[in-house]
Amino acid sequence: MKREKIYIFTIAFILGLAGGLISYLILPKKSPQNITVYQKESGIPNVQLTRNFNTLELPDFTTPAEKAVNAVVYIKTEFTTTDPMYYFFYGNQGDEPVIKGSGSGVIINPDGYIVTNNHVIENSANITVTLNDKREYPAEIVGTDPSTDLALIKIEADSLPTIPFGNSDDLKVGEWVLAIGNPFNLTSTVTAGIVSAKARDISIMKKQYAIESFIQTDAAVNPGNSGGALINISGQLVGINSAIASPTGSYAGYSFAIPSSIVQKVVADIMKFGNVQRAFLGVKIADVDKNLADKFNLPDLKGVFVSSVTDDGAAKEAGIEAGDVILKFEGIDVTEVSQLLDLIGRYRPGDIVVLTIRRDDKTEDYNVTLKNEKGGTENIVEETKGIFGASFEDLTKEERKYYGLKNGVKVSAIYPGKFLSVGVKRGFIITKINNQTIETVEDVEKILKNVKGGVYIEGYDPRTGSNQYYAFSSE
């Protein structure tokens, strides 16, 4: 009898085990549950700790990081100052004071073109680029755009690694991104975060026609990251890191990048024209908030409000009026002024765009031909930048006194052209052209615009403290 009970118990156990195994393999799995653990600590009874045992699979950051890190460079800059306040505080120590800075840049072309922030290289006399493999190159400025805080520089190298451009418009809030740069001189640093917001205006750029439509992220960015890459998990460049919001000057959870849509336009303009082609609607606009909606009896808070239109401007010629609300730009819903400025900034004078306008209770599309700042539709090439690839600025009285010069004009920027080809550097001071004394920028323009044949330049190089001479053909 006892033996029979043992057999029955054994068979039941085997059947139960088999049933449990079958249920585990066949029946759908329940999601892992949160388990609540209670603990008591001195003076704080019944502290509740909740642990989630769900396993979340994070994206693989190693592949995009490995691909992109070699195309992010370390930029070191040097510039001298003739600021009288410097000498007031530090005195004249005999040598020209040299101030050093650093930042990051992104190789966008295998022939050595690098995009960075304007504030990284602004006013620098010497720019040195260090690649991720530790090779170093001197760099020259191809062009700058203070209104977007972007600059394009170039080193003499080829077959360099690059980061392909991605579409910043496709970014979604909550999407993973990586920031790559050189914070605190810690080269090739990669941090991860998510897109926190888009089209963010933080009002840090005071330049005329400034465009602020930043990508906000929580990826750690610090001084030295400026000009570095913001990439998506596909390894595409979606932004150039530019700023942080912090009460201390170091990362406090908020970082901002210039969208790749703006970067591509600025770079293309600089490479083709030597400067950025800015397009204008010819309107004053404002974000629609509750007060504005109540004041003008608007049905909702959508769009951007047109407070006034410029005479002979693009908007007025197209039939847009003060009091209109811009709902869409080229079919894209418009919600903020910063977003609209970003969209306009991607176009050039002469381009035709479609604006969806609400006037009273009617909605209509308008074809608008964008204009340049002078009211025309042609692209503008600044004359000083078009003169053999250089722009100039007058010397201040303090600079003349400091360098011991009676006259001269400073080369403020160098672009592809004659000056660059013979080795003229930014910061070089021209004292004579073809034996004619140079006092002002107008003197330079007058001579170079009318010169035929050879150009012979005499001047002073502040970096070496010596006189230099250059010659090239105007043909």
PABA-391381 format. One record per residue (C-alpha): x, y, z; residue in one letter; residue number from 0. Coordinates in nm, 2 decimals, always signed. Last residue first. Layout:
BEGIN
<r <X Y Z> "A" NUM>
...
//
This chain:
BEGIN
<r <+4.57 +8.84 -6.40> "E" 474>
<r <+4.65 +9.03 -6.08> "S" 473>
<r <+4.99 +8.87 -6.07> "S" 472>
<r <+5.15 +8.81 -5.73> "F" 471>
<r <+5.41 +8.96 -5.49> "A" 470>
<r <+5.47 +8.95 -5.12> "Y" 469>
<r <+5.71 +9.13 -4.88> "Y" 468>
<r <+5.76 +9.10 -4.51> "Q" 467>
<r <+5.89 +9.33 -4.24> "N" 466>
<r <+5.96 +9.17 -3.90> "S" 465>
<r <+5.81 +9.13 -3.56> "G" 464>
<r <+5.75 +8.76 -3.62> "T" 463>
<r <+5.39 +8.74 -3.52> "R" 462>
<r <+5.32 +9.11 -3.59> "P" 461>
<r <+5.41 +9.07 -3.96> "D" 460>
<r <+5.47 +9.41 -4.11> "Y" 459>
<r <+5.41 +9.52 -4.47> "G" 458>
<r <+5.50 +9.55 -4.83> "E" 457>
<r <+5.29 +9.43 -5.12> "I" 456>
<r <+5.38 +9.41 -5.48> "Y" 455>
<r <+5.09 +9.34 -5.72> "V" 454>
<r <+5.18 +9.27 -6.09> "G" 453>
<r <+4.98 +9.33 -6.40> "G" 452>
<r <+4.68 +9.57 -6.39> "K" 451>
<r <+4.56 +9.73 -6.07> "V" 450>
<r <+4.23 +9.91 -6.06> "N" 449>
<r <+4.04 +9.72 -5.80> "K" 448>
<r <+4.36 +9.66 -5.60> "L" 447>
<r <+4.45 +10.02 -5.57> "I" 446>
<r <+4.11 +10.17 -5.48> "K" 445>
<r <+4.03 +9.88 -5.24> "E" 444>
<r <+4.36 +9.91 -5.05> "V" 443>
<r <+4.33 +10.29 -5.02> "D" 442>
<r <+3.97 +10.26 -4.90> "E" 441>
<r <+4.09 +10.02 -4.63> "V" 440>
<r <+4.29 +10.31 -4.49> "T" 439>
<r <+4.64 +10.46 -4.48> "E" 438>
<r <+4.83 +10.26 -4.74> "I" 437>
<r <+5.14 +10.43 -4.90> "T" 436>
<r <+5.19 +10.35 -5.27> "Q" 435>
<r <+5.50 +10.16 -5.36> "N" 434>
<r <+5.30 +9.90 -5.55> "N" 433>
<r <+5.10 +9.84 -5.23> "I" 432>
<r <+5.24 +9.98 -4.91> "K" 431>
<r <+5.19 +9.94 -4.53> "T" 430>
<r <+4.99 +9.62 -4.53> "I" 429>
<r <+4.97 +9.47 -4.18> "I" 428>
<r <+4.95 +9.09 -4.15> "F" 427>
<r <+4.68 +8.97 -3.91> "G" 426>
<r <+4.55 +8.69 -4.13> "R" 425>
<r <+4.84 +8.54 -4.32> "K" 424>
<r <+4.97 +8.62 -4.66> "V" 423>
<r <+5.13 +8.30 -4.81> "G" 422>
<r <+5.14 +8.36 -5.18> "V" 421>
<r <+4.83 +8.15 -5.26> "S" 420>
<r <+4.64 +8.29 -4.97> "L" 419>
<r <+4.66 +8.65 -5.10> "F" 418>
<r <+4.58 +8.54 -5.45> "K" 417>
<r <+4.26 +8.35 -5.37> "G" 416>
<r <+4.08 +8.11 -5.12> "P" 415>
<r <+3.99 +8.33 -4.83> "Y" 414>
<r <+4.19 +8.53 -4.57> "I" 413>
<r <+4.05 +8.75 -4.30> "A" 412>
<r <+4.13 +9.07 -4.11> "S" 411>
<r <+4.44 +9.18 -4.31> "V" 410>
<r <+4.53 +9.49 -4.12> "K" 409>
<r <+4.58 +9.83 -4.29> "V" 408>
<r <+4.89 +10.05 -4.24> "G" 407>
<r <+5.03 +10.39 -4.14> "N" 406>
<r <+5.28 +10.55 -3.90> "K" 405>
<r <+5.38 +10.22 -3.75> "L" 404>
<r <+5.55 +10.16 -3.41> "G" 403>
<r <+5.36 +9.84 -3.35> "Y" 402>
<r <+5.21 +9.96 -3.02> "Y" 401>
<r <+5.14 +10.31 -3.15> "K" 400>
<r <+4.98 +10.19 -3.47> "R" 399>
<r <+4.77 +9.94 -3.27> "E" 398>
<r <+4.66 +10.21 -3.02> "E" 397>
<r <+4.56 +10.44 -3.30> "K" 396>
<r <+4.34 +10.17 -3.45> "T" 395>
<r <+4.44 +9.99 -3.77> "L" 394>
<r <+4.18 +9.99 -4.04> "D" 393>
<r <+4.03 +9.66 -4.15> "E" 392>
<r <+4.08 +9.43 -4.44> "F" 391>
<r <+3.93 +9.14 -4.63> "S" 390>
<r <+4.11 +8.90 -4.85> "A" 389>
<r <+4.06 +8.66 -5.15> "G" 388>
<r <+4.20 +8.86 -5.44> "F" 387>
<r <+3.96 +9.14 -5.38> "I" 386>
<r <+3.62 +8.96 -5.34> "G" 385>
<r <+3.62 +8.97 -4.97> "K" 384>
<r <+3.65 +9.35 -4.97> "T" 383>
<r <+3.37 +9.36 -5.23> "E" 382>
<r <+3.12 +9.16 -5.02> "E" 381>
<r <+2.96 +8.91 -5.25> "V" 380>
<r <+2.59 +8.96 -5.26> "I" 379>
<r <+2.35 +8.71 -5.42> "N" 378>
<r <+2.08 +8.87 -5.64> "E" 377>
<r <+1.72 +8.93 -5.53> "T" 376>
<r <+1.75 +9.30 -5.44> "G" 375>
<r <+1.63 +9.49 -5.13> "G" 374>
<r <+1.98 +9.57 -4.99> "K" 373>
<r <+1.95 +9.30 -4.72> "E" 372>
<r <+1.88 +9.04 -4.98> "N" 371>
<r <+1.54 +8.94 -5.10> "K" 370>
<r <+1.31 +8.64 -5.09> "L" 369>
<r <+1.05 +8.59 -5.36> "T" 368>
<r <+0.72 +8.50 -5.18> "V" 367>
<r <+0.45 +8.28 -5.32> "N" 366>
<r <+0.14 +8.31 -5.09> "Y" 365>
<r <-0.09 +8.03 -4.97> "D" 364>
<r <-0.43 +8.12 -4.82> "E" 363>
<r <-0.62 +8.07 -4.49> "T" 362>
<r <-0.93 +8.28 -4.41> "K" 361>
<r <-1.09 +8.36 -4.08> "D" 360>
<r <-0.91 +8.70 -4.02> "D" 359>
<r <-0.59 +8.65 -4.23> "R" 358>
<r <-0.42 +8.32 -4.20> "R" 357>
<r <-0.11 +8.28 -4.42> "I" 356>
<r <+0.06 +7.97 -4.56> "T" 355>
<r <+0.39 +8.08 -4.70> "L" 354>
<r <+0.54 +7.93 -5.01> "V" 353>
<r <+0.91 +8.01 -5.10> "V" 352>
<r <+1.07 +8.15 -5.41> "I" 351>
<r <+1.45 +8.18 -5.40> "D" 350>
<r <+1.59 +8.51 -5.53> "G" 349>
<r <+1.80 +8.58 -5.21> "P" 348>
<r <+1.92 +8.26 -5.06> "R" 347>
<r <+1.74 +8.00 -4.85> "Y" 346>
<r <+1.83 +7.80 -4.54> "R" 345>
<r <+1.81 +8.10 -4.32> "G" 344>
<r <+1.44 +8.13 -4.39> "I" 343>
<r <+1.38 +7.80 -4.21> "L" 342>
<r <+1.60 +7.89 -3.91> "D" 341>
<r <+1.42 +8.23 -3.88> "L" 340>
<r <+1.09 +8.05 -3.88> "L" 339>
<r <+1.20 +7.82 -3.60> "Q" 338>
<r <+1.33 +8.10 -3.39> "S" 337>
<r <+1.00 +8.29 -3.44> "V" 336>
<r <+0.80 +7.99 -3.30> "E" 335>
<r <+0.52 +7.76 -3.41> "T" 334>
<r <+0.56 +7.72 -3.79> "V" 333>
<r <+0.41 +7.40 -3.95> "D" 332>
<r <+0.62 +7.30 -4.25> "I" 331>
<r <+0.45 +7.32 -4.59> "G" 330>
<r <+0.71 +7.55 -4.74> "E" 329>
<r <+0.67 +7.78 -4.44> "F" 328>
<r <+0.34 +7.73 -4.25> "K" 327>
<r <+0.11 +7.92 -4.02> "L" 326>
<r <+0.23 +8.27 -4.07> "I" 325>
<r <-0.03 +8.50 -3.90> "V" 324>
<r <-0.14 +8.82 -4.07> "D" 323>
<r <-0.18 +9.14 -3.86> "G" 322>
<r <+0.05 +9.34 -4.08> "A" 321>
<r <+0.00 +9.24 -4.45> "E" 320>
<r <+0.13 +8.98 -4.69> "I" 319>
<r <+0.06 +9.06 -5.06> "G" 318>
<r <+0.37 +8.91 -5.22> "A" 317>
<r <+0.53 +9.26 -5.26> "E" 316>
<r <+0.47 +9.31 -4.89> "K" 315>
<r <+0.64 +8.99 -4.79> "A" 314>
<r <+0.95 +9.05 -5.01> "A" 313>
<r <+1.01 +9.40 -4.89> "G" 312>
<r <+0.94 +9.72 -5.09> "D" 311>
<r <+0.81 +9.88 -4.77> "D" 310>
<r <+0.88 +9.65 -4.47> "T" 309>
<r <+0.59 +9.46 -4.31> "V" 308>
<r <+0.46 +9.49 -3.96> "S" 307>
<r <+0.35 +9.28 -3.66> "S" 306>
<r <+0.33 +8.95 -3.85> "V" 305>
<r <+0.24 +8.69 -3.59> "F" 304>
<r <+0.39 +8.34 -3.60> "V" 303>
<r <+0.18 +8.03 -3.60> "G" 302>
<r <-0.07 +7.87 -3.37> "K" 301>
<r <-0.20 +8.03 -3.05> "L" 300>
<r <-0.57 +8.01 -3.13> "D" 299>
<r <-0.87 +8.20 -3.27> "P" 298>
<r <-0.68 +8.54 -3.28> "L" 297>
<r <-0.87 +8.84 -3.15> "N" 296>
<r <-0.58 +9.08 -3.19> "F" 295>
<r <-0.53 +9.17 -2.83> "K" 294>
<r <-0.65 +8.83 -2.70> "D" 293>
<r <-0.40 +8.64 -2.92> "A" 292>
<r <-0.12 +8.87 -2.83> "L" 291>
<r <-0.19 +8.82 -2.45> "N" 290>
<r <-0.23 +8.45 -2.50> "K" 289>
<r <+0.10 +8.40 -2.68> "D" 288>
<r <+0.18 +8.41 -3.06> "V" 287>
<r <+0.56 +8.46 -3.11> "D" 286>
<r <+0.65 +8.78 -3.28> "A" 285>
<r <+0.74 +8.90 -3.63> "I" 284>
<r <+0.87 +9.20 -3.81> "K" 283>
<r <+0.87 +9.15 -4.18> "V" 282>
<r <+1.09 +9.19 -4.49> "G" 281>
<r <+1.11 +8.82 -4.58> "L" 280>
<r <+1.49 +8.83 -4.59> "F" 279>
<r <+1.76 +8.60 -4.74> "A" 278>
<r <+2.12 +8.60 -4.62> "R" 277>
<r <+2.39 +8.48 -4.85> "Q" 276>
<r <+2.68 +8.39 -4.63> "V" 275>
<r <+3.03 +8.49 -4.74> "N" 274>
<r <+3.31 +8.37 -4.97> "G" 273>
<r <+3.06 +8.30 -5.24> "F" 272>
<r <+3.08 +7.93 -5.32> "K" 271>
<r <+3.27 +7.79 -5.02> "M" 270>
<r <+3.12 +8.04 -4.77> "I" 269>
<r <+2.77 +7.97 -4.91> "D" 268>
<r <+2.80 +7.60 -4.89> "A" 267>
<r <+2.93 +7.62 -4.53> "V" 266>
<r <+2.65 +7.84 -4.42> "V" 265>
<r <+2.38 +7.62 -4.58> "K" 264>
<r <+2.52 +7.30 -4.44> "Q" 263>
<r <+2.56 +7.44 -4.09> "V" 262>
<r <+2.20 +7.57 -4.08> "I" 261>
<r <+2.05 +7.23 -4.16> "S" 260>
<r <+2.31 +7.07 -3.93> "S" 259>
<r <+2.14 +7.23 -3.64> "P" 258>
<r <+2.35 +7.45 -3.41> "I" 257>
<r <+2.40 +7.27 -3.08> "A" 256>
<r <+2.30 +7.36 -2.72> "F" 255>
<r <+2.38 +7.21 -2.38> "S" 254>
<r <+2.18 +7.19 -2.06> "Y" 253>
<r <+2.26 +6.97 -1.76> "G" 252>
<r <+2.49 +7.19 -1.55> "A" 251>
<r <+2.81 +7.18 -1.76> "Y" 250>
<r <+3.06 +7.44 -1.66> "S" 249>
<r <+3.05 +7.82 -1.66> "G" 248>
<r <+2.90 +7.82 -1.30> "T" 247>
<r <+2.54 +7.93 -1.35> "P" 246>
<r <+2.51 +7.72 -1.66> "S" 245>
<r <+2.34 +7.71 -1.99> "A" 244>
<r <+2.59 +7.56 -2.25> "I" 243>
<r <+2.69 +7.67 -2.59> "A" 242>
<r <+2.80 +7.57 -2.94> "S" 241>
<r <+2.80 +7.21 -3.02> "N" 240>
<r <+2.77 +7.17 -3.40> "I" 239>
<r <+2.47 +6.96 -3.51> "G" 238>
<r <+2.32 +6.66 -3.68> "V" 237>
<r <+2.64 +6.50 -3.80> "L" 236>
<r <+2.56 +6.13 -3.89> "Q" 235>
<r <+2.69 +5.84 -3.69> "G" 234>
<r <+2.37 +5.64 -3.71> "S" 233>
<r <+2.32 +5.69 -3.33> "I" 232>
<r <+2.28 +6.07 -3.40> "N" 231>
<r <+2.58 +6.30 -3.40> "I" 230>
<r <+2.66 +6.63 -3.22> "L" 229>
<r <+3.01 +6.73 -3.33> "A" 228>
<r <+3.26 +6.98 -3.18> "G" 227>
<r <+3.28 +7.35 -3.24> "G" 226>
<r <+3.26 +7.43 -2.87> "S" 225>
<r <+3.35 +7.12 -2.67> "N" 224>
<r <+3.65 +7.31 -2.52> "G" 223>
<r <+3.44 +7.46 -2.24> "P" 222>
<r <+3.19 +7.19 -2.13> "N" 221>
<r <+2.93 +6.97 -2.29> "V" 220>
<r <+2.76 +6.67 -2.11> "A" 219>
<r <+2.47 +6.54 -2.33> "A" 218>
<r <+2.15 +6.68 -2.19> "D" 217>
<r <+2.04 +6.82 -2.53> "T" 216>
<r <+1.90 +7.14 -2.67> "Q" 215>
<r <+1.91 +7.17 -3.05> "I" 214>
<r <+1.94 +7.54 -3.11> "F" 213>
<r <+1.74 +7.78 -3.33> "S" 212>
<r <+1.92 +8.10 -3.28> "E" 211>
<r <+1.98 +8.31 -3.60> "I" 210>
<r <+2.15 +8.64 -3.55> "A" 209>
<r <+2.06 +8.91 -3.81> "Y" 208>
<r <+2.29 +9.16 -3.64> "Q" 207>
<r <+2.51 +9.00 -3.37> "K" 206>
<r <+2.39 +8.98 -3.01> "K" 205>
<r <+2.42 +8.60 -2.98> "M" 204>
<r <+2.32 +8.46 -2.64> "I" 203>
<r <+1.94 +8.49 -2.67> "S" 202>
<r <+1.85 +8.13 -2.56> "I" 201>
<r <+1.63 +8.05 -2.86> "D" 200>
<r <+1.55 +7.68 -2.88> "R" 199>
<r <+1.43 +7.54 -3.21> "A" 198>
<r <+1.44 +7.19 -3.06> "K" 197>
<r <+1.41 +7.04 -2.72> "A" 196>
<r <+1.57 +6.78 -2.49> "S" 195>
<r <+1.74 +6.56 -2.75> "V" 194>
<r <+1.89 +6.28 -2.55> "I" 193>
<r <+2.23 +6.22 -2.40> "G" 192>
<r <+2.57 +6.07 -2.46> "A" 191>
<r <+2.93 +6.19 -2.40> "T" 190>
<r <+3.24 +6.13 -2.61> "V" 189>
<r <+3.58 +6.29 -2.54> "T" 188>
<r <+3.84 +6.29 -2.81> "S" 187>
<r <+4.08 +6.53 -2.63> "T" 186>
<r <+4.06 +6.62 -2.27> "L" 185>
<r <+4.17 +6.98 -2.31> "N" 184>
<r <+3.90 +7.10 -2.06> "F" 183>
<r <+3.64 +6.96 -2.30> "P" 182>
<r <+3.77 +6.83 -2.63> "N" 181>
<r <+3.49 +6.72 -2.85> "G" 180>
<r <+3.22 +6.46 -2.93> "I" 179>
<r <+2.86 +6.49 -2.83> "A" 178>
<r <+2.64 +6.18 -2.88> "L" 177>
<r <+2.26 +6.18 -2.95> "V" 176>
<r <+1.97 +5.96 -2.83> "W" 175>
<r <+1.62 +6.07 -2.93> "E" 174>
<r <+1.39 +6.20 -2.66> "G" 173>
<r <+1.27 +6.50 -2.87> "V" 172>
<r <+1.29 +6.39 -3.23> "K" 171>
<r <+1.55 +6.46 -3.49> "L" 170>
<r <+1.44 +6.45 -3.85> "D" 169>
<r <+1.49 +6.82 -3.90> "D" 168>
<r <+1.85 +6.77 -3.81> "S" 167>
<r <+1.91 +6.58 -4.13> "N" 166>
<r <+2.24 +6.41 -4.13> "G" 165>
<r <+2.57 +6.52 -4.26> "F" 164>
<r <+2.85 +6.27 -4.31> "P" 163>
<r <+3.14 +6.28 -4.07> "I" 162>
<r <+3.48 +6.29 -4.23> "T" 161>
<r <+3.81 +6.10 -4.23> "P" 160>
<r <+4.10 +6.28 -4.41> "L" 159>
<r <+4.22 +6.17 -4.75> "S" 158>
<r <+4.40 +6.51 -4.79> "D" 157>
<r <+4.59 +6.76 -4.59> "A" 156>
<r <+4.66 +7.14 -4.61> "E" 155>
<r <+4.43 +7.26 -4.33> "I" 154>
<r <+4.11 +7.46 -4.38> "K" 153>
<r <+3.88 +7.67 -4.17> "I" 152>
<r <+3.50 +7.73 -4.19> "L" 151>
<r <+3.33 +7.93 -3.92> "A" 150>
<r <+2.99 +7.93 -3.75> "L" 149>
<r <+2.84 +8.15 -3.47> "D" 148>
<r <+2.52 +8.18 -3.67> "T" 147>
<r <+2.53 +8.57 -3.70> "S" 146>
<r <+2.91 +8.56 -3.66> "P" 145>
<r <+2.94 +8.39 -4.01> "D" 144>
<r <+3.30 +8.31 -4.09> "T" 143>
<r <+3.51 +8.23 -4.39> "G" 142>
<r <+3.81 +8.03 -4.52> "V" 141>
<r <+4.02 +8.08 -4.21> "I" 140>
<r <+4.36 +7.93 -4.23> "E" 139>
<r <+4.49 +7.63 -4.04> "A" 138>
<r <+4.84 +7.51 -3.92> "P" 137>
<r <+4.86 +7.13 -3.91> "Y" 136>
<r <+4.92 +6.88 -3.63> "E" 135>
<r <+4.91 +6.49 -3.64> "R" 134>
<r <+4.80 +6.34 -3.31> "K" 133>
<r <+4.60 +6.05 -3.46> "D" 132>
<r <+4.28 +6.23 -3.35> "N" 131>
<r <+4.39 +6.53 -3.55> "L" 130>
<r <+4.54 +6.84 -3.41> "T" 129>
<r <+4.46 +7.18 -3.57> "V" 128>
<r <+4.66 +7.49 -3.50> "T" 127>
<r <+4.53 +7.84 -3.55> "I" 126>
<r <+4.75 +8.14 -3.52> "N" 125>
<r <+4.65 +8.51 -3.52> "A" 124>
<r <+4.31 +8.45 -3.36> "S" 123>
<r <+4.05 +8.73 -3.37> "N" 122>
<r <+3.76 +8.48 -3.38> "E" 121>
<r <+3.87 +8.12 -3.39> "I" 120>
<r <+3.65 +7.95 -3.12> "V" 119>
<r <+3.39 +8.23 -3.13> "H" 118>
<r <+3.32 +8.15 -3.49> "N" 117>
<r <+3.23 +7.79 -3.40> "N" 116>
<r <+3.38 +7.51 -3.60> "T" 115>
<r <+3.37 +7.35 -3.95> "V" 114>
<r <+3.67 +7.19 -4.10> "I" 113>
<r <+3.78 +7.17 -4.47> "Y" 112>
<r <+4.09 +6.95 -4.51> "G" 111>
<r <+4.06 +6.78 -4.84> "D" 110>
<r <+3.85 +6.49 -4.70> "P" 109>
<r <+3.56 +6.73 -4.64> "N" 108>
<r <+3.34 +6.77 -4.33> "I" 107>
<r <+3.61 +6.76 -4.07> "I" 106>
<r <+3.46 +6.87 -3.74> "V" 105>
<r <+3.61 +7.12 -3.50> "G" 104>
<r <+3.69 +7.16 -3.14> "S" 103>
<r <+3.80 +7.43 -2.90> "G" 102>
<r <+4.11 +7.60 -2.75> "S" 101>
<r <+4.24 +7.94 -2.65> "G" 100>
<r <+4.56 +8.11 -2.59> "K" 99>
<r <+4.63 +8.48 -2.53> "I" 98>
<r <+4.97 +8.62 -2.64> "V" 97>
<r <+5.09 +8.95 -2.49> "P" 96>
<r <+5.35 +9.12 -2.71> "E" 95>
<r <+5.67 +9.11 -2.53> "D" 94>
<r <+5.83 +9.38 -2.32> "G" 93>
<r <+5.63 +9.34 -2.00> "Q" 92>
<r <+5.41 +9.64 -2.05> "N" 91>
<r <+5.19 +9.65 -1.75> "G" 90>
<r <+4.95 +9.38 -1.63> "Y" 89>
<r <+4.64 +9.58 -1.52> "F" 88>
<r <+4.67 +9.89 -1.73> "F" 87>
<r <+4.85 +9.70 -2.00> "Y" 86>
<r <+4.55 +9.48 -2.05> "Y" 85>
<r <+4.32 +9.78 -2.03> "M" 84>
<r <+4.50 +9.93 -2.33> "P" 83>
<r <+4.38 +9.64 -2.55> "D" 82>
<r <+4.66 +9.57 -2.79> "T" 81>
<r <+4.60 +9.20 -2.78> "T" 80>
<r <+4.76 +8.90 -2.94> "T" 79>
<r <+4.59 +8.59 -3.05> "F" 78>
<r <+4.66 +8.22 -3.02> "E" 77>
<r <+4.44 +7.93 -3.11> "T" 76>
<r <+4.43 +7.56 -3.05> "K" 75>
<r <+4.18 +7.34 -3.23> "I" 74>
<r <+4.13 +6.97 -3.14> "Y" 73>
<r <+3.97 +6.77 -3.43> "V" 72>
<r <+3.66 +6.56 -3.47> "V" 71>
<r <+3.68 +6.33 -3.77> "A" 70>
<r <+3.85 +6.04 -3.59> "N" 69>
<r <+3.58 +6.04 -3.32> "V" 68>
<r <+3.30 +5.99 -3.57> "A" 67>
<r <+3.35 +5.62 -3.67> "K" 66>
<r <+3.44 +5.49 -3.33> "E" 65>
<r <+3.15 +5.69 -3.17> "A" 64>
<r <+2.89 +5.57 -3.42> "P" 63>
<r <+2.99 +5.20 -3.36> "T" 62>
<r <+3.03 +5.22 -2.98> "T" 61>
<r <+2.70 +5.38 -2.90> "F" 60>
<r <+2.49 +5.06 -2.92> "D" 59>
<r <+2.13 +5.15 -2.83> "P" 58>
<r <+2.01 +5.06 -2.48> "L" 57>
<r <+1.81 +4.75 -2.41> "E" 56>
<r <+1.59 +4.80 -2.11> "L" 55>
<r <+1.57 +4.50 -1.87> "T" 54>
<r <+1.27 +4.53 -1.64> "N" 53>
<r <+1.37 +4.47 -1.28> "F" 52>
<r <+1.23 +4.79 -1.16> "N" 51>
<r <+1.33 +4.86 -0.81> "R" 50>
<r <+1.11 +5.06 -0.57> "T" 49>
<r <+1.25 +5.16 -0.24> "L" 48>
<r <+1.01 +5.25 +0.04> "Q" 47>
<r <+1.15 +5.39 +0.37> "V" 46>
<r <+0.94 +5.25 +0.65> "N" 45>
<r <+1.11 +5.42 +0.94> "P" 44>
<r <+1.35 +5.71 +0.91> "I" 43>
<r <+1.51 +5.78 +1.25> "G" 42>
<r <+1.77 +5.51 +1.20> "S" 41>
<r <+1.70 +5.33 +0.88> "E" 40>
<r <+1.42 +5.08 +0.81> "K" 39>
<r <+1.39 +4.90 +0.48> "Q" 38>
<r <+1.11 +4.80 +0.26> "Y" 37>
<r <+1.15 +4.66 -0.09> "V" 36>
<r <+0.89 +4.70 -0.36> "T" 35>
<r <+0.93 +4.47 -0.66> "I" 34>
<r <+0.82 +4.61 -1.00> "N" 33>
<r <+0.69 +4.34 -1.22> "Q" 32>
<r <+0.85 +4.17 -1.52> "P" 31>
<r <+0.61 +4.16 -1.81> "S" 30>
<r <+0.42 +3.84 -1.82> "K" 29>
<r <+0.53 +3.57 -2.06> "K" 28>
<r <+0.29 +3.41 -2.30> "P" 27>
<r <+0.22 +3.04 -2.24> "L" 26>
<r <+0.41 +2.78 -2.44> "I" 25>
<r <+0.75 +2.73 -2.29> "L" 24>
<r <+0.67 +2.81 -1.93> "Y" 23>
<r <+0.34 +2.62 -1.95> "S" 22>
<r <+0.52 +2.31 -2.09> "I" 21>
<r <+0.78 +2.32 -1.81> "L" 20>
<r <+0.51 +2.35 -1.55> "G" 19>
<r <+0.32 +2.06 -1.70> "G" 18>
<r <+0.63 +1.84 -1.71> "A" 17>
<r <+0.70 +1.92 -1.34> "L" 16>
<r <+0.34 +1.85 -1.25> "G" 15>
<r <+0.34 +1.52 -1.44> "L" 14>
<r <+0.67 +1.41 -1.28> "I" 13>
<r <+0.54 +1.50 -0.93> "F" 12>
<r <+0.22 +1.32 -0.99> "A" 11>
<r <+0.40 +1.01 -1.11> "I" 10>
<r <+0.63 +1.01 -0.80> "T" 9>
<r <+0.33 +1.06 -0.57> "F" 8>
<r <+0.14 +0.77 -0.73> "I" 7>
<r <+0.44 +0.54 -0.71> "Y" 6>
<r <+0.50 +0.63 -0.35> "I" 5>
<r <+0.14 +0.57 -0.27> "K" 4>
<r <+0.16 +0.23 -0.43> "E" 3>
<r <+0.46 +0.14 -0.22> "R" 2>
<r <+0.28 +0.23 +0.10> "K" 1>
<r <+0.00 +0.00 +0.00> "M" 0>
//
